[in-house]
Amino acid sequence: MEKMNYEKAVERLEKITDKLENGNLSLDEMMKLYEEGTVLAADCAKCLDAAQLKITELSAGKAKDND
């Protein structure tokens, strides 16, 4: 699976969720989608963690500049 940016990953997660909620899939298809979804969710969490860290670092730097 190719690496997606955050927005594309969330969009794909929404599609996976819709398909899983629909319930018209075989067990094998459901498991494949679930596995893909867990990988995408982990990637999104890493992206959000990195963004939060960056914001924290920038805010800390700005606070030092104000001292």
N, C-alpha and C positions, 0 to 999 in steps of 0.2 A: 504494500500500500504506500502510495506517495505521501510525502509530508505536506499537509495543508496548512494554510494560515488559520488563525483563530476563527475568523468569520465563516470560512468555508467548512471548517470542522463542526461548528455549531449547527450550520445549515444541514450538514450530513447527519448529525445526531438527531435533529428534528425529523428528518425523513425516516431514519431507522426506527425512532420511537413510534411514528405513525404506522409503519409497517408491522411492528411488533404488537401494537395495540389493536390493529385490524384483526389479527388472529387467523388469517387465511394462508398460513405458511406451514410447511412441513417442519418437523422438529429440527432436521438438519439445517434448513434455511434460517430458522429462528436462532439456532446456536451460532451460526456464522455471523449473523447480524449482531447478536449480543456480544460476541467476541470483538467485532469491529467497533462497536459502540464503546466498550470498555477501554479500548486503546485510544479512541478519539477523546473520551472523557479525561483520561490521564494526560493526554497531550494538552488539552484545554486547561486543565488544572496547572500544569507546568507553565504554560504561557501566562496565566493569570498571576501565578506566584512570581514569575520574573518581572511582570509589569508592576506588581506591588512593591517588590524590592527596589526597582528603579525609581518609583515614586518616593519611597522612603529615603533612598540615597539623595535624590534631588532635593527633597524637603530638608534633610539634615544639612546639606550644603548651603541651602538658602538661609537656614537658621544661623549657621556660622557666619554668613556674610552680614547678617543683621546685628551681630554682636559687636 
